């Protein structure tokens, strides 16, 4: 009997498979299709302090082996998420959920995280530092070790639950940023967020996305994500959550060998709603195929 369980920042997961924020809503859409309690957990839709309508349309562009999105953190705001979405979720999900937090200032990150920290169903706070810093010239908090450290420090002071910083890949040295977050008390890091991409409509000769560019995700980015997960695993001692192009049980195992403690599945959910269910069901046989008895024992195994 193989063991698929892992420990993520002190919370035991029955398996390492986690639907990524923005690809699983608040869970109830998928709960109509299968019992989502089979998931390790999931990261719900990115939440900001105030409601956001999001970016202008079109927001989606198809790509070979992936997609580009520029949704713009559309969400009802943290208070409505707490008063409406989380009580609804608790009716059909009996595990701890990961709260994904966005912000446009350090104060907003801290306040939004503080409110979600008080919710019983929330197990971890995943802080998305790919948001633009409105007080710092518009550059993403995640592109600077100093800015990433400042967000981490502020959020850690405001909450009691484990803080996982979600890192942007649109940087020169992602390991340095992960190390800066670890230095300010981050309990874990998740990576990678989407790469910047663009498509042009040949008929109109204009960008397909109204915002011109957006986040590129999907199977095409898996090798890049794998390399960055491995780089960060070698640089920090805190858990790493691997994200980027994961679409199979084999991908999950590869991510874990690179250094991931758990693995988020993103774009695959938008193509195949049963993607995470299929991956979880395939894990035991895939483990047996590669002579793996326990997933927790292979974390970072490719570095040995």
LINJOPE-V970356 format. One record per residue. N is the residue number from 1. SS is DSSP state (2 for helix, 1 for strand, 0 for the rest). PHI is phi in whole degrees, -180 to 180 (* if undefined). BURIAL is 1 if it has 9 or more other ideal C-beta (glycine too) atoms within 8 Angstrom, else 0. Layout:
N_SS_PHI_BURIAL + N_SS_PHI_BURIAL
//
This chain:
1_0_*_0 + 2_0_-82_1 + 3_1_-112_0 + 4_0_-94_1 + 5_0_-76_1 + 6_1_-142_1 + 7_1_-110_1 + 8_1_-114_1 + 9_0_56_1 + 10_0_91_0 + 11_1_-114_1 + 12_1_-81_0 + 13_1_-110_1 + 14_0_-67_0 + 15_0_-159_1 + 16_0_-88_1 + 17_1_-88_1 + 18_1_-132_1 + 19_1_-59_1 + 20_0_-80_1 + 21_0_-56_1 + 22_0_88_1 + 23_0_-119_1 + 24_0_-137_1 + 25_0_54_0 + 26_0_-109_1 + 27_0_94_1 + 28_2_-70_1 + 29_2_-62_1 + 30_2_-83_1 + 31_2_-65_1 + 32_0_-75_0 + 33_0_-99_0 + 34_0_-159_0 + 35_0_-75_0 + 36_2_-75_1 + 37_2_-69_0 + 38_2_-73_1 + 39_0_-70_1 + 40_0_-59_1 + 41_1_-168_1 + 42_1_-149_1 + 43_1_-100_1 + 44_0_-80_1 + 45_0_-51_1 + 46_0_-52_1 + 47_1_-119_1 + 48_0_-117_1 + 49_0_-62_0 + 50_0_-108_0 + 51_0_-61_0 + 52_1_-133_1 + 53_0_-76_0 + 54_0_98_0 + 55_0_-81_1 + 56_0_-65_0 + 57_0_-91_0 + 58_0_-70_0 + 59_0_-115_1 + 60_1_-125_1 + 61_1_-138_1 + 62_1_-79_0 + 63_1_-140_1 + 64_0_-64_0 + 65_0_58_0 + 66_1_175_1 + 67_1_-154_1 + 68_1_-117_1 + 69_1_-130_1 + 70_0_-142_1 + 71_0_-68_1 + 72_0_85_1 + 73_0_56_1 + 74_0_-62_0 + 75_1_-165_1 + 76_0_-83_0 + 77_0_93_1 + 78_2_-62_1 + 79_2_-65_0 + 80_2_-73_1 + 81_2_-60_1 + 82_2_-70_1 + 83_2_-84_0 + 84_2_-119_1 + 85_2_-72_1 + 86_2_-69_1 + 87_2_-62_0 + 88_2_-65_1 + 89_2_-61_1 + 90_2_-65_1 + 91_0_-75_0 + 92_0_-132_0 + 93_0_-128_1 + 94_0_-104_0 + 95_0_-113_0 + 96_0_-72_1 + 97_1_-112_1 + 98_1_-96_1 + 99_1_-96_1 + 100_1_-92_1 + 101_1_-116_1 + 102_0_-113_1 + 103_0_-168_1 + 104_0_-119_1 + 105_0_-154_1 + 106_2_-61_1 + 107_2_-63_0 + 108_2_-67_1 + 109_2_-56_1 + 110_2_-64_1 + 111_2_-69_1 + 112_2_-64_1 + 113_2_-64_1 + 114_2_-61_1 + 115_2_-68_1 + 116_2_-72_1 + 117_2_-60_1 + 118_0_-83_0 + 119_0_-87_1 + 120_0_-59_0 + 121_0_-73_1 + 122_1_-80_1 + 123_1_-101_1 + 124_1_-137_1 + 125_1_-113_1 + 126_1_-98_1 + 127_1_-98_1 + 128_1_-84_1 + 129_0_-95_1 + 130_0_-89_1 + 131_0_-73_1 + 132_1_-71_0 + 133_0_-83_1 + 134_0_-68_0 + 135_0_-100_0 + 136_0_-126_0 + 137_0_86_0 + 138_0_91_0 + 139_0_-70_1 + 140_1_-61_1 + 141_2_-58_1 + 142_2_-81_1 + 143_2_-93_1 + 144_0_-130_1 + 145_2_-56_1 + 146_2_-65_0 + 147_2_-66_1 + 148_2_-62_1 + 149_2_-66_1 + 150_2_-64_1 + 151_2_-64_1 + 152_2_-58_1 + 153_2_-60_1 + 154_2_-66_1 + 155_2_-68_1 + 156_2_-61_1 + 157_2_-70_0 + 158_2_-94_1 + 159_0_-132_1 + 160_0_-113_0 + 161_0_-84_1 + 162_1_-59_1 + 163_1_-111_1 + 164_1_-113_1 + 165_1_-92_1 + 166_1_-90_1 + 167_0_-95_1 + 168_0_-84_1 + 169_0_-86_1 + 170_0_-85_1 + 171_0_-141_1 + 172_0_-81_0 + 173_0_-136_0 + 174_2_-69_1 + 175_2_-65_1 + 176_2_-66_1 + 177_2_-71_1 + 178_2_-60_1 + 179_2_-64_1 + 180_2_-64_1 + 181_2_-67_1 + 182_2_-60_1 + 183_2_-63_0 + 184_0_-101_1 + 185_0_101_1 + 186_0_-55_1 + 187_0_-86_1 + 188_1_-171_1 + 189_1_-133_1 + 190_1_-124_1 + 191_1_-166_1 + 192_0_-110_1 + 193_0_-75_1 + 194_0_-70_1 + 195_1_-85_1 + 196_1_-75_1 + 197_1_-144_1 + 198_0_-155_1 + 199_0_-132_1 + 200_1_-122_0 + 201_1_-80_1 + 202_0_-68_0 + 203_0_-73_0 + 204_0_-91_0 + 205_0_61_0 + 206_1_-126_0 + 207_1_-58_1 + 208_0_-69_1 + 209_0_-77_1 + 210_0_-58_1 + 211_0_-86_1 + 212_0_75_0 + 213_0_-131_1 + 214_1_-159_1 + 215_1_-88_1 + 216_1_-90_1 + 217_1_-139_1 + 218_0_119_1 + 219_2_-58_1 + 220_2_-62_1 + 221_2_-93_1 + 222_2_-55_1 + 223_2_-62_0 + 224_2_-69_1 + 225_2_-62_1 + 226_2_-59_1 + 227_2_-64_1 + 228_2_-69_1 + 229_2_-59_1 + 230_2_-65_1 + 231_2_-60_1 + 232_2_-71_1 + 233_2_-56_1 + 234_2_-75_0 + 235_2_-102_1 + 236_0_-128_1 + 237_0_-108_0 + 238_0_-83_1 + 239_1_-61_1 + 240_1_-115_1 + 241_1_-103_1 + 242_1_-87_1 + 243_1_-140_1 + 244_0_131_1 + 245_0_77_1 + 246_0_-75_1 + 247_0_-142_1 + 248_0_-155_0 + 249_2_-63_1 + 250_2_-62_0 + 251_2_-62_1 + 252_2_-60_1 + 253_2_-65_1 + 254_2_-63_1 + 255_2_-60_1 + 256_2_-70_1 + 257_2_-63_1 + 258_2_-74_1 + 259_0_136_1 + 260_0_-78_1 + 261_0_-83_1 + 262_1_-139_1 + 263_1_-138_1 + 264_1_-95_1 + 265_1_-114_1 + 266_0_-110_1 + 267_2_-56_1 + 268_2_-58_1 + 269_2_-66_1 + 270_2_-80_0 + 271_2_-91_0 + 272_0_-134_0 + 273_0_-58_0 + 274_0_-94_0 + 275_2_-55_1 + 276_2_-68_1 + 277_2_-59_1 + 278_2_-64_1 + 279_2_-64_1 + 280_2_-63_1 + 281_2_-67_0 + 282_2_-84_1 + 283_2_-58_1 + 284_2_-57_0 + 285_2_-67_0 + 286_2_-67_1 + 287_2_-62_1 + 288_2_-62_1 + 289_2_-58_0 + 290_0_-105_0 + 291_0_57_0 + 292_0_-110_1 + 293_0_-92_0 + 294_1_-141_0 + 295_2_-66_1 + 296_2_-64_1 + 297_2_-83_0 + 298_0_-100_1 + 299_0_-59_1 + 300_0_75_1 + 301_2_-60_1 + 302_2_-71_0 + 303_2_-93_0 + 304_0_-81_0
//
